[in-house]
Amino acid sequence: VPGQWIVRLKQNVGGSSQARHMSFVSARTADVTPFNCEVHHEFDLDEARAYSASFDEATKEELEKSIEVDSVEPVQLYRHVSVKTQDNVPWGLARISSGAKVSANGPYRYKWNDTSSGKGVIAYVIDTGINPDHVSFGGRATRGPKFVTDPVPTTVTSEEDINGHGTHCAGTIGSNDYGVAKDVEIVGVKVFNDLPDRHRLSGATNADIMAALDWVVKEFQRHNQPSVVNLSLGGGISDALDNTVAAAVRAGVVRDAATTSPARTPLAITVAASDVNDSIADFSYFGKLIDVIAPGVDILSTWPGPKNTETNTISGTSMACPHVVGVVASILSDPKVVDKTPFNVVSELLILSDKNKIGGLTA
C-alpha cells in the first residue's frame, strides 16, 4: 500500500523504551519539521514490538536511523486464496472421519465424537468477515472487531461479509450442517476490504492482520479459553507478520494457515489441499513447508445471503485450512487431552492424520 509502512522495533525495546520511541515520533510529527508519521496500529507482543504508520520516504529514512528501530517494511495486501465454484455435494467431512479414500460419488457420512466436538473452544476466523446470522451456526457465531485500513479514502468497508470467503471457512470449521466441530464458538474478525477482487488494492494488509492477531492474543489472555485461529490467506514474505504469528502461538493460540507468509512460520500448522480421489489439488503447494493435507476441492459450506440459509461449493487451500481448524478445535475440547498447548495439539493432530495416502506429490 503506497505510503504505509510497518516499523519493527528491536527485541530489547519494550515497556518504557517503546513508549519513549512513540513519544519521540509524536513530538517530531507535531513540530515544524517535515517529519510526519501517522500511526495506525501499535503491536506490543514480545516477538512483535512494532507499529504501522503512514509517512513519506524522507521520514522513513529518519526512522531507520533511530537506535530503537530494527527495520521498516512496506504494508502489503494479502488475498484470500483464489477459488473455483461448482455445484457438488460435500465430501470433506467424510474423508477426515475415515481412514481411507471415500467414494467419488457418495453418499457420504460424517462420524465424530460428541465429547470432543469443540465445546468450550473459540475459533477465530481472520478473513473477509462472517455472517453470524446463518441458521447453520445455531447462534454460536459472532462478529469480532473489524481491522480494515481502507486503502482508498473514498471507500467504506462494511461489517458484512461481502465476499463470502470468511463465512464459507467458518461453516467448515463449525456449522451444524457442514462443520467439523459442531459445538465450537466462532468469532469472525474482518481484515479484508470490500473492494472488488480485480481492484489493485483489493485484499487485507499485513498490518491489519497483525492487529487482528494482536487482538486475538489479548482476548485469549482475558478469557483463557482454548483457542485456534484460521488464516486462509497468503501474500508476500513479511518478517513482521511471521513474528506476530510466532508470538500468538507462544502465547497459547493454535494457528492454522494456507501457504507463503504467514504460513511459512515454523510454529504455524501449514495446510495443503487434496481432492476426493486422495490426490494433491492441482492448485495446492506441497513440500517441506506443509504439515498436513486436508480436503480442499468442491467443498460445500455456508454462504452469506438474505435468507441466512445460502450455501456455495468452492475450492482452494482456503477450504482445506478450516477442516484442520475444526479438528484442532475437537482436540482442544477432548477431555482426554490434558496438555492443550499449541505444541502438544500439533503432535496430537499429526498422530491422528493418515500417513502416505495422498498421490500426485511429484515435482
Buried (B, 14 or more C-beta within 10 A) or exposed (E): BEBBBBBBBBEEBEEEBBEEBBEBBEEBBEEEEEBBBEBBBBBBBEBBBBBBBBBEEEBBEBBEEBEBBBBBBBBBBBBBBEBEEEEBEBBBBBBBBBEEBBEEEEEBEBEBEEEBBBBEBBBBBBBBBBBBEBEBBBEBBEBBBBBBBEBEEEEEBEEBBBBBBBBBBBBBBBBBBBBBBBBBBBBBBBBBBBBEEEEEBBBBBBBBBBBBBBBBBEBBEEEEEBBBBBBBBBBEEBBBBBBBBBBBBBBBBBBBBBBBBBBBBEBBBBBBBBBBEBBBBEBBBBEEBBBBBBBBBBBBBBBBBEEBEBBBBBBBBBBBBBBBBBBBBBBBBBEEBEEBEBEBBBEBBEEEBBEEEBEBEEE
